[in-house]
Amino acid sequence: MAEGRDEELTDFGYRKVPVHEKARRVGAVFDSVADRYDLMNDLMSFGIHRAWKAFAIEMSGVRPGEQVLDVAGGTGDLTARFARRVGPKGRVVLSDINASMLRRGRDRLLDRGVGGNVRFVQADAEALPFRDNAFDCVSIAFGLRNVTNKEAALRSMYRVLRPGGRLLVLEFSRLRIRPLQPLYDFYSFTVLPALGKLVVDDADSYRYLAESIRVHPDQESLREMMRAAGFEAVEYHDLSGGIVALHRGFKF
């Protein structure tokens, strides 16, 4: 009898799982936390995530009338800001692979009166269901580390960008202030799961969050991945000492 091939594995936090399993496991995480996702963002970042997102919006250079895709847009923080920028003649597409997060984002934006220039599409970042050269700007905030095949997602986002368009990746990265690393680790692996248990009754999802940050490519590695996907003039900006980084690349 011929030997079967070993199944390909990928990271799910610190664990290795079969590639086909990761999307289901990540989906379960976000199904669990969707209803209190925004509250937890405020609590675990002390509200600083709002400043990180505001910086990303400024760096996007989005103008009235443009077409924007917010990949893994979740509950719509960036989408709402982009919608104001593009105005009634522009359009923003909020996409997310997770139905619970997308539903939460749609309800939240409609409650705030945002929706006339916004579309909601359930979509996999690795195979975006949009035509080539469709968008002036693509963003993905705190979503890339959850994607199974990050290279495929970057290529997919490159494909749907118009020439002259830009991609913004806002994501947790590597802390640059080394003396703070023990404190950061304690917060990540002890405080965050405890907070998740208290607020969401789910410590495991926030333990996965901390682990997923540690196995995500660092600033320089992600810059090289974006270049390999075709992006040019790729640069990054460390925020909060490198806890978060904003990468920006262009399609020429």
C-alpha positions in Angstrom: 0.0 0.0 0.0 1.4 3.4 -0.9 1.9 5.9 1.9 -0.4 8.9 2.0 1.1 12.3 2.1 1.3 14.1 5.4 -1.5 16.8 5.6 -0.2 20.3 5.3 -0.4 22.2 8.6 -0.6 25.9 9.5 -0.5 28.1 12.6 -3.6 28.5 14.8 -2.0 30.5 17.5 0.8 28.4 18.9 -0.8 25.2 17.7 -0.4 23.5 14.3 -3.7 22.5 12.6 -4.6 21.2 9.2 -4.8 24.0 6.6 -8.5 23.2 5.9 -9.3 23.5 9.7 -8.0 27.0 10.3 -10.8 29.0 8.7 -13.4 27.0 10.7 -11.5 27.5 14.0 -11.1 31.3 13.3 -14.7 31.5 12.4 -15.7 29.9 15.8 -13.6 32.5 17.6 -15.4 35.4 15.9 -18.8 33.8 16.2 -18.1 33.8 20.0 -16.9 37.4 20.4 -18.9 39.2 17.7 -21.6 40.7 20.0 -19.0 42.3 22.3 -16.2 42.7 19.9 -16.2 46.5 20.0 -16.4 46.7 23.8 -13.5 44.4 24.1 -11.5 46.4 21.6 -12.0 49.5 23.7 -11.1 47.7 26.9 -8.1 45.8 25.8 -6.5 48.7 23.9 -7.6 51.4 26.4 -9.3 53.0 23.4 -6.1 53.5 21.5 -7.3 51.4 18.6 -9.3 54.5 17.6 -6.1 56.5 17.1 -4.5 53.7 15.2 -7.5 53.5 12.8 -7.6 57.3 12.4 -3.9 57.3 11.4 -4.7 54.6 8.8 -7.5 56.7 7.3 -5.2 59.7 7.0 -2.5 57.6 5.3 -5.0 56.1 2.9 -5.4 59.4 1.0 -9.0 58.5 0.1 -10.8 61.2 -1.7 -14.5 62.0 -2.6 -15.8 59.7 -5.3 -13.3 56.9 -4.8 -14.0 53.2 -4.5 -12.8 51.5 -1.3 -12.7 47.9 -0.2 -12.5 47.2 3.6 -11.4 43.5 3.8 -12.1 41.7 7.1 -13.9 44.9 8.0 -15.8 43.3 10.9 -18.0 45.8 12.7 -17.2 48.6 10.4 -14.9 51.1 12.2 -12.9 51.8 9.1 -15.8 51.5 6.7 -17.7 54.3 8.5 -14.7 56.6 8.2 -14.1 55.7 4.6 -17.8 56.3 3.8 -17.6 59.9 5.1 -14.5 60.4 3.0 -15.8 59.1 -0.3 -19.1 60.9 0.0 -22.3 60.2 -1.9 -20.5 59.7 -5.3 -18.1 57.1 -3.9 -18.6 53.6 -2.6 -17.2 51.5 0.2 -17.5 47.7 0.3 -17.3 46.1 3.7 -16.3 42.5 3.3 -15.8 39.8 5.9 -15.6 36.0 5.7 -17.5 35.7 9.0 -21.3 36.1 8.8 -21.7 37.0 12.5 -19.2 39.9 12.2 -20.6 41.1 8.9 -24.1 41.1 10.4 -22.9 43.0 13.4 -21.1 45.5 11.2 -24.2 46.1 9.0 -26.5 46.6 12.0 -24.0 48.9 13.7 -23.5 51.1 10.6 -27.2 51.3 9.8 -27.9 52.3 13.4 -25.5 55.2 12.9 -27.1 56.3 9.6 -24.2 55.0 7.5 -25.2 52.8 4.5 -26.2 54.8 1.5 -22.8 54.4 -0.1 -21.8 51.1 1.6 -22.2 47.5 0.4 -21.8 44.5 2.5 -20.3 41.3 1.0 -19.4 38.0 2.7 -16.1 37.2 1.1 -12.8 35.3 1.7 -9.8 37.5 1.6 -7.9 34.8 -0.3 -10.3 34.9 -3.2 -12.1 38.2 -3.4 -15.2 38.1 -5.6 -14.5 41.4 -7.4 -13.3 42.2 -10.8 -9.7 43.2 -11.5 -8.8 46.9 -11.0 -12.0 47.7 -9.2 -10.8 49.8 -6.2 -8.8 52.9 -5.5 -7.9 51.7 -2.0 -8.0 48.4 -0.1 -7.7 48.1 3.6 -7.4 45.2 6.1 -7.3 46.1 9.8 -6.4 43.4 12.3 -7.5 40.7 9.9 -4.5 39.5 8.0 -3.0 37.5 10.8 -6.3 35.4 10.9 -6.0 34.5 7.2 -4.8 31.0 6.4 -2.8 31.9 3.3 -1.6 35.4 3.7 0.3 35.4 0.4 -2.8 34.5 -1.5 -4.8 37.2 0.3 -2.2 39.8 -0.6 -2.2 38.7 -4.2 -6.0 38.9 -4.3 -6.0 42.4 -2.8 -3.4 43.4 -5.4 -5.5 42.1 -8.2 -8.6 44.1 -7.3 -6.7 47.4 -6.9 -6.5 49.9 -9.8 -3.1 51.0 -11.1 -2.2 53.8 -8.7 -4.2 52.3 -5.9 -2.9 51.5 -2.5 -3.2 48.8 0.1 -3.2 49.5 3.9 -2.5 46.8 6.3 -3.1 47.7 10.0 -2.0 44.9 12.2 -0.4 43.9 15.5 3.3 43.6 15.1 6.6 43.4 17.1 7.2 45.6 20.1 10.3 47.6 19.6 10.8 48.6 23.3 12.6 45.5 24.5 12.5 46.4 28.3 8.7 46.4 28.1 8.4 42.9 26.6 7.9 41.1 29.9 5.1 43.5 30.9 3.6 43.2 27.4 3.7 39.4 27.6 2.0 39.4 31.0 -0.7 41.6 29.7 -1.2 39.5 26.6 -1.2 36.0 28.1 -2.7 36.7 31.6 -4.8 39.9 31.5 -6.4 39.5 28.1 -7.7 36.0 28.6 -9.0 37.0 32.0 -10.7 40.1 30.5 -12.2 37.9 27.8 -13.6 35.5 30.4 -15.1 38.4 32.3 -16.7 40.2 29.4 -17.4 37.6 26.8 -17.2 34.4 28.9 -14.5 33.2 26.5 -10.8 33.2 27.7 -9.7 30.9 24.9 -10.5 33.3 22.0 -8.4 36.0 23.6 -5.6 33.6 24.4 -5.7 32.7 20.6 -5.5 36.5 19.9 -2.3 36.9 21.9 -0.8 33.8 20.3 -1.8 34.8 16.8 0.0 38.2 17.2 3.3 36.4 18.2 3.3 34.1 15.2 2.3 36.8 12.7 5.2 38.1 10.5 7.1 41.1 11.9 7.3 44.5 10.2 10.1 43.7 7.8 8.8 40.2 6.9 5.3 41.6 6.1 6.9 44.3 4.0 8.8 41.7 1.9 5.6 39.6 1.6 3.8 42.7 0.2 6.6 43.3 -2.3 6.5 39.6 -3.4 2.8 40.1 -4.1 3.6 42.9 -6.5 3.3 46.0 -4.3 5.8 48.8 -4.7 7.0 51.7 -2.6 6.1 49.6 0.5 6.6 51.3 3.8 5.5 50.8 7.3 4.9 53.0 10.4 5.3 51.6 13.9 2.5 52.7 16.3 2.6 52.5 20.1 6.2 51.3 20.0 5.6 48.6 17.4 2.7 46.9 19.1 0.8 47.8 15.9 2.2 48.7 12.5 0.6 50.3 9.5 2.0 49.0 6.1 1.2 50.8 2.9 2.0 49.7 -0.6 1.0 50.8 -4.1 0.0 49.1 -7.4 1.7 50.9 -10.3 
